Amino acid sequence: MPLPVEQNDAGETSLDPADWDEFRAVAHGLLDDMITHIETIRQRPVWQRPSDEARARFDRPLPHRPRDLGDVVDDVRTHIMPFATGNLHPSFMGWVHGAGTPIGMVAEIVAGGLNMNCGGRDHAGLVVEQQIARWMSEVLGYPDGASGLFLTGSSMANFVALTIARTEAMGQSVRETGLRGTDRQLVAYTSTEAHSCIAQAMQLSGIGSANLRTIVVDAAGRMLPGALRAAIDQDRVSGFLPFLVVGTAGTVNTGAIDPLAEIAEIASREGLWFHVDGAIGALAMLSDTLQGLFKGIEKSASVALDFHKWGQVPYDAGFLLVRDGDAQKRTFAQPAAYLQRADRGLAAGETWPCDLGPDLSRGCRALKTWMTIEALGADRIGGSIAHTCRLAGHLAERLERHSSFELKAPVALNIVCFGIRGADSEFVRKLVLDLQDSGLAAPSWTTLNGELVVRCAIVNHRTTVADIDAFIDTLDQYLAGSSG
């Protein structure tokens, strides 16, 4: 028996504010605080560990009664804002994190307010996402008919691309019958410097990471095409079924770019799906001065990239572009009754995002990307990307001229790896952690050729030459204090 409904109960059941003017004042105050937070970011530590008081604040039981919104916002100001990741700060350089922009923050307000589910239906959110796909097709040299999809990040985009490649290799029946539908073991190829998410994608797909061949690289960290050809030949002789090769446009360790044109030629000749993991570097195609480094990316079958890195779009905004949109749809489209299409109304539209990937319920990641590109322009974003590469070159020059440091890898894009002469791994690790704890700078470390080295990824559009010089000064002071 249905529960009775009171006639005038909207005030009790609605979750909207009882006093819109009061809500507006609190919301505007928080927006002002966030704008000030970004504007004055240099006045704060790069990073600081959440205080014991802040951690305790988030160890409370589930609240059953409402609190005043102003009090909740005060908690945000006190216990969250001071203890964020730090990637807004120009001296954050430990990981490839974008710094965001105030424009993207405003876009998030709009997206949150409209609360569009961009899994399907016929509305503006999907139109915006389709616009981004056309723009990226133009940037990357893809033809009409390419399809694009926003995802959480390139880890998911790489997984989706691998799934498409698997389906194209085995046919759509693999969606129902699974991997046992073939009498040959699928194998894929990438470099030893590829991101670990490629191996993870093989695991999640059911193919298994043991069937991912890691191809050796040259001294600059780039896949060796001859070694790739030899591995494919050996696998064919051994009865395996090669189906995918993943090139990397900017490795996570050093920013190295695989010889994409040569890999594309091999993939074409061998009938392999050629995917590019461009999470770190693909958006450098927006820069006229950097485009030449990525020759061959236009010949790929798919590209994964992250607008939330060099594109400076707020997290998260990963993206996958696929040359053959029909192949993507063959892999993911479902015939569910609740996904039926119509020639008009909300159910209009031939292809929805849910036909192109695993998500049905999705937020509008496209809006913050669209607003960022529209407001700043592709040339300005490309110029910012090129600027970070010049800063990386400046850092490398300063380190090379310094008696205490030595570069450990060529600087291909915006990542600089260096060691401290005469120091062991424990010293390097301690230096990085001490700098992070100090709030003065936030580099990271990685391992190259078995050696622990300091890694600096210059991604932040706010970083300047003065910030790089200040970082060198900080290193000098640290070394002086350690020797004293």
Secondary structure as the mmCIF struct_conf table of DSSP 4:
data_model
#
loop_
_struct_conf.conf_type_id
_struct_conf.id
_struct_conf.beg_label_comp_id
_struct_conf.beg_label_asym_id
_struct_conf.beg_label_seq_id
_struct_conf.end_label_comp_id
_struct_conf.end_label_asym_id
_struct_conf.end_label_seq_id
HELX_LH_PP_P HELX_LH_PP_P1 PRO A 2 PRO A 4
TURN_TY1_P TURN_TY1_P1 GLN A 7 ASN A 8
HELX_RH_AL_P HELX_RH_AL_P1 ALA A 10 THR A 13
BEND BEND1 ASP A 16 ASP A 16
BEND BEND2 ALA A 18 ALA A 18
HELX_RH_AL_P HELX_RH_AL_P2 TRP A 20 GLU A 39
TURN_TY1_P TURN_TY1_P2 THR A 40 THR A 40
HELX_RH_3T_P HELX_RH_3T_P1 ILE A 41 GLN A 43
BEND BEND3 ARG A 44 ARG A 44
BEND BEND4 VAL A 46 VAL A 46
HELX_LH_PP_P HELX_LH_PP_P2 ARG A 49 SER A 51
HELX_RH_AL_P HELX_RH_AL_P3 ASP A 52 ARG A 57
TURN_TY1_P TURN_TY1_P3 PHE A 58 PHE A 58
BEND BEND5 ASP A 59 ASP A 59
HELX_LH_PP_P HELX_LH_PP_P3 ARG A 60 PRO A 63
BEND BEND6 ARG A 65 ARG A 65
HELX_RH_AL_P HELX_RH_AL_P4 LEU A 69 HIS A 79
TURN_TY1_P TURN_TY1_P4 ILE A 80 ILE A 80
HELX_RH_3T_P HELX_RH_3T_P2 MET A 81 PHE A 83
BEND BEND7 ALA A 84 ALA A 84
TURN_TY1_P TURN_TY1_P5 ASN A 87 LEU A 88
BEND BEND8 HIS A 89 HIS A 89
TURN_TY1_P TURN_TY1_P6 PRO A 90 SER A 91
STRN STRN1 PHE A 92 PHE A 92
BEND BEND9 GLY A 94 TRP A 95
HELX_RH_AL_P HELX_RH_AL_P5 PRO A 102 LEU A 114
TURN_TY1_P TURN_TY1_P7 ASN A 115 ASN A 115
TURN_TY1_P TURN_TY1_P8 CYS A 118 GLY A 119
BEND BEND10 GLY A 120 HIS A 123
HELX_RH_AL_P HELX_RH_AL_P6 ALA A 124 LEU A 140
TURN_TY1_P TURN_TY1_P9 GLY A 141 GLY A 141
HELX_LH_PP_P HELX_LH_PP_P4 TYR A 142 PRO A 143
TURN_TY1_P TURN_TY1_P10 ASP A 144 GLY A 145
STRN STRN2 SER A 147 LEU A 151
BEND BEND11 THR A 152 GLY A 153
HELX_RH_AL_P HELX_RH_AL_P7 SER A 154 MET A 170
TURN_TY1_P TURN_TY1_P11 GLN A 172 SER A 173
HELX_RH_AL_P HELX_RH_AL_P8 VAL A 174 THR A 177
HELX_RH_3T_P HELX_RH_3T_P3 LEU A 179 GLY A 181
BEND BEND12 ASP A 183 ARG A 184
STRN STRN3 LEU A 186 SER A 191
TURN_TY1_P TURN_TY1_P12 THR A 192 GLU A 193
BEND BEND13 ALA A 194 ALA A 194
HELX_RH_AL_P HELX_RH_AL_P9 SER A 196 SER A 205
TURN_TY1_P TURN_TY1_P13 GLY A 206 GLY A 206
BEND BEND14 ILE A 207 ILE A 207
HELX_RH_3T_P HELX_RH_3T_P4 SER A 209 ASN A 211
STRN STRN4 LEU A 212 ILE A 215
HELX_LH_PP_P HELX_LH_PP_P5 VAL A 216 VAL A 216
STRN STRN5 VAL A 217 VAL A 217
TURN_TY1_P TURN_TY1_P14 ALA A 219 ALA A 220
BEND BEND15 GLY A 221 GLY A 221
STRN STRN6 MET A 223 MET A 223
HELX_RH_AL_P HELX_RH_AL_P10 PRO A 225 VAL A 237
TURN_TY1_P TURN_TY1_P15 SER A 238 GLY A 239
STRN STRN7 LEU A 241 THR A 248
STRN STRN8 ALA A 249 ALA A 249
BEND BEND16 GLY A 250 GLY A 250
TURN_TY1_P TURN_TY1_P16 VAL A 252 THR A 254
STRN STRN9 ILE A 257 ILE A 257
HELX_RH_AL_P HELX_RH_AL_P11 LEU A 260 GLU A 270
TURN_TY1_P TURN_TY1_P17 GLY A 271 GLY A 271
STRN STRN10 TRP A 273 ASP A 277
TURN_TY1_P TURN_TY1_P18 ALA A 279 GLY A 281
HELX_RH_3T_P HELX_RH_3T_P5 ALA A 282 LEU A 286
TURN_TY1_P TURN_TY1_P19 ASP A 288 LEU A 290
HELX_RH_3T_P HELX_RH_3T_P6 GLN A 291 PHE A 294
TURN_TY1_P TURN_TY1_P20 LYS A 295 GLY A 296
HELX_RH_3T_P HELX_RH_3T_P7 ILE A 297 LYS A 299
BEND BEND17 ALA A 301 ALA A 301
STRN STRN11 SER A 302 ASP A 306
TURN_TY1_P TURN_TY1_P21 PHE A 307 GLY A 311
HELX_LH_PP_P HELX_LH_PP_P6 VAL A 313 PRO A 314
BEND BEND18 TYR A 315 TYR A 315
STRN STRN12 GLY A 318 VAL A 322
BEND BEND19 ARG A 323 ARG A 323
HELX_RH_AL_P HELX_RH_AL_P12 GLY A 325 PHE A 332
HELX_RH_3T_P HELX_RH_3T_P8 ALA A 337 LEU A 339
STRN STRN13 ALA A 342 ALA A 342
BEND BEND20 ASP A 343 GLY A 345
TURN_TY1_P TURN_TY1_P22 LEU A 346 ALA A 347
STRN STRN14 ALA A 348 ALA A 348
BEND BEND21 GLU A 350 GLU A 350
HELX_RH_3T_P HELX_RH_3T_P9 PRO A 353 ASP A 355
TURN_TY1_P TURN_TY1_P23 LEU A 356 LEU A 356
BEND BEND22 GLY A 357 PRO A 358
BEND BEND23 LEU A 360 SER A 361
HELX_RH_AL_P HELX_RH_AL_P13 ARG A 365 LEU A 376
HELX_RH_AL_P HELX_RH_AL_P14 ALA A 378 ARG A 401
BEND BEND24 HIS A 402 HIS A 402
TURN_TY1_P TURN_TY1_P24 SER A 403 SER A 404
STRN STRN15 PHE A 405 LEU A 407
BEND BEND25 ALA A 409 ALA A 409
BEND BEND26 ALA A 412 ASN A 414
STRN STRN16 ILE A 415 ILE A 420
TURN_TY1_P TURN_TY1_P25 ARG A 421 GLY A 422
HELX_RH_AL_P HELX_RH_AL_P15 SER A 425 SER A 438
TURN_TY1_P TURN_TY1_P26 GLY A 439 GLY A 439
BEND BEND27 LEU A 440 LEU A 440
STRN STRN17 ALA A 442 ALA A 442
STRN STRN18 SER A 444 LEU A 448
TURN_TY1_P TURN_TY1_P27 ASN A 449 GLY A 450
STRN STRN19 GLU A 451 ALA A 457
TURN_TY1_P TURN_TY1_P28 HIS A 461 ARG A 462
HELX_RH_AL_P HELX_RH_AL_P16 VAL A 465 SER A 483
#
